[in-house]
């Protein structure tokens, strides 16, 4: 019974992410469009003190702006949302494919090859440069510098 319970829990945990529930209330949980597309009437149209239009014009303008922005967005998203989702899905799939099948293997191959070159380079440096620098340090090690202030 306990084994069946853990097996069921594992199947629930390993649930396919394509069938996960989406949040219909909070549609930007990572806040990627926080500052970009938040445009309200007050952000676009403002009347400074002393240049007010009629109250009815102001209220009608506000309603017209808000409703037209809302319905234009809904209409555009209904017409272009699904085709653009397909395009963006294809683009990100292409990027993922290139990254998984080309970029990472090239980088791994380069790192494997450069490791061999690195060992040879390190060996050459230790063989030729270390004795030279040790000799130079012994030559220059006994140099003394004395500073005197002459008046």
C-alpha positions as CSV (number, residue, x, y, z in Angstrom):
1,X,0.0,0.0,0.0
2,X,2.8,2.4,0.9
3,X,4.6,1.6,-2.4
4,X,1.5,2.4,-4.4
5,X,1.2,5.7,-2.5
6,X,4.8,6.7,-3.3
7,X,4.4,5.6,-6.9
8,X,1.3,7.8,-7.2
9,X,3.1,10.7,-5.6
10,X,6.0,10.3,-8.1
11,X,3.6,10.3,-11.0
12,X,2.0,13.5,-9.7
13,X,5.3,15.2,-9.3
14,X,6.6,14.1,-12.7
15,X,3.5,15.4,-14.3
16,X,4.1,16.7,-17.9
17,X,4.7,20.4,-17.8
18,X,2.7,21.0,-21.0
19,X,-0.5,20.0,-19.2
20,X,0.1,22.2,-16.1
21,X,-2.6,24.6,-15.0
22,X,-2.0,28.2,-16.0
23,X,-3.0,31.1,-13.8
24,X,-5.8,33.1,-15.5
25,X,-5.7,35.8,-12.8
26,X,-1.9,36.6,-12.6
27,X,-0.8,36.4,-16.2
28,X,2.6,38.0,-15.6
29,X,3.9,36.2,-12.5
30,X,7.6,37.0,-13.3
31,X,6.7,40.7,-13.9
32,X,8.4,40.9,-17.3
33,X,6.1,43.6,-18.6
34,X,5.9,45.6,-15.3
35,X,7.1,48.9,-16.6
36,X,6.8,48.5,-20.4
37,X,3.2,48.4,-21.3
38,X,1.4,49.8,-18.2
39,X,-0.1,52.9,-19.9
40,X,-3.1,54.5,-18.4
41,X,-5.0,57.6,-19.5
42,X,-3.2,59.8,-17.0
43,X,0.2,58.7,-18.4
44,X,-0.8,59.9,-21.9
45,X,-3.2,62.7,-21.6
46,X,-3.0,65.4,-19.0
47,X,-4.4,68.9,-18.7
48,X,-2.3,71.4,-16.8
49,X,-3.9,73.9,-14.4
50,X,-5.7,76.6,-16.3
51,X,-6.3,74.6,-19.5
52,X,-9.2,72.4,-18.6
53,X,-11.7,71.1,-21.1
54,X,-15.3,70.6,-20.2
55,X,-15.9,67.9,-17.6
56,X,-18.0,65.9,-20.0
57,X,-15.3,65.9,-22.6
58,X,-12.7,64.9,-20.0
59,X,-14.9,62.0,-18.8
60,X,-15.8,60.9,-22.3
61,X,-12.2,61.0,-23.4
62,X,-11.2,58.9,-20.4
63,X,-13.8,56.3,-21.1
64,X,-13.1,56.3,-24.9
65,X,-9.4,55.8,-24.3
66,X,-9.7,53.1,-21.7
67,X,-12.4,51.1,-23.6
68,X,-10.7,51.4,-27.0
69,X,-7.3,50.4,-25.6
70,X,-9.0,47.4,-23.9
71,X,-10.9,46.2,-27.0
72,X,-8.2,46.9,-29.5
73,X,-5.8,44.8,-27.4
74,X,-8.3,42.0,-27.1
75,X,-9.1,42.1,-30.8
76,X,-5.4,42.1,-31.8
77,X,-4.6,39.3,-29.4
78,X,-7.5,37.2,-30.7
79,X,-6.4,37.7,-34.3
80,X,-2.6,37.6,-33.9
81,X,-2.0,35.9,-30.5
82,X,-2.1,32.3,-31.6
83,X,0.0,32.8,-34.9
84,X,2.6,34.8,-32.9
85,X,2.6,32.1,-30.2
86,X,3.5,29.6,-32.9
87,X,6.2,31.9,-34.4
88,X,7.7,32.5,-30.9
89,X,7.5,28.9,-30.0
90,X,9.3,28.0,-33.2
91,X,12.0,30.6,-32.6
92,X,12.6,29.5,-29.1
93,X,12.6,25.8,-30.1
94,X,15.2,26.7,-32.8
95,X,17.3,28.5,-30.3
96,X,17.1,25.6,-27.8
97,X,17.9,23.1,-30.6
98,X,21.0,25.1,-31.7
99,X,22.1,25.5,-28.1
100,X,21.6,21.9,-27.2
101,X,22.9,20.3,-30.4
102,X,25.5,22.8,-31.6
103,X,26.7,25.4,-29.1
104,X,27.2,23.2,-26.0
105,X,28.9,20.3,-27.8
106,X,31.2,22.8,-29.6
107,X,32.1,24.4,-26.2
108,X,32.7,21.0,-24.6
109,X,34.8,19.9,-27.5
110,X,36.8,23.1,-27.3
111,X,37.4,22.7,-23.6
112,X,38.6,19.1,-24.1
113,X,41.0,20.2,-26.8
114,X,42.2,23.3,-25.0
115,X,43.0,21.2,-21.9
116,X,45.6,19.3,-23.9
117,X,47.1,22.5,-25.3
118,X,47.0,24.0,-21.8
119,X,49.1,21.2,-20.4
120,X,51.6,21.5,-23.2
121,X,51.7,25.3,-22.7
122,X,52.1,24.9,-18.9
123,X,54.9,22.4,-19.4
124,X,56.8,24.8,-21.8
125,X,56.4,27.7,-19.4
126,X,57.7,25.7,-16.5
127,X,60.6,24.3,-18.5
128,X,61.8,27.5,-20.2
129,X,60.6,30.5,-18.3
130,X,60.9,29.3,-14.7
131,X,64.7,28.9,-14.8
132,X,65.0,32.2,-16.6
133,X,63.0,34.1,-14.0
134,X,64.7,32.4,-11.1
135,X,68.1,33.5,-12.5
136,X,66.8,37.0,-13.0
137,X,65.5,37.1,-9.5
138,X,68.8,36.0,-8.1
139,X,70.6,38.7,-10.2
140,X,68.2,41.4,-9.1
141,X,67.8,40.2,-5.6
142,X,70.8,41.9,-4.2
143,X,70.1,45.3,-5.7
144,X,69.6,47.8,-2.9
145,X,68.1,51.2,-3.4
146,X,68.8,54.0,-1.1
147,X,66.9,57.3,-1.2
148,X,68.4,60.4,0.3
149,X,66.9,63.8,0.4
150,X,69.5,66.4,-0.6
151,X,69.1,69.9,0.6
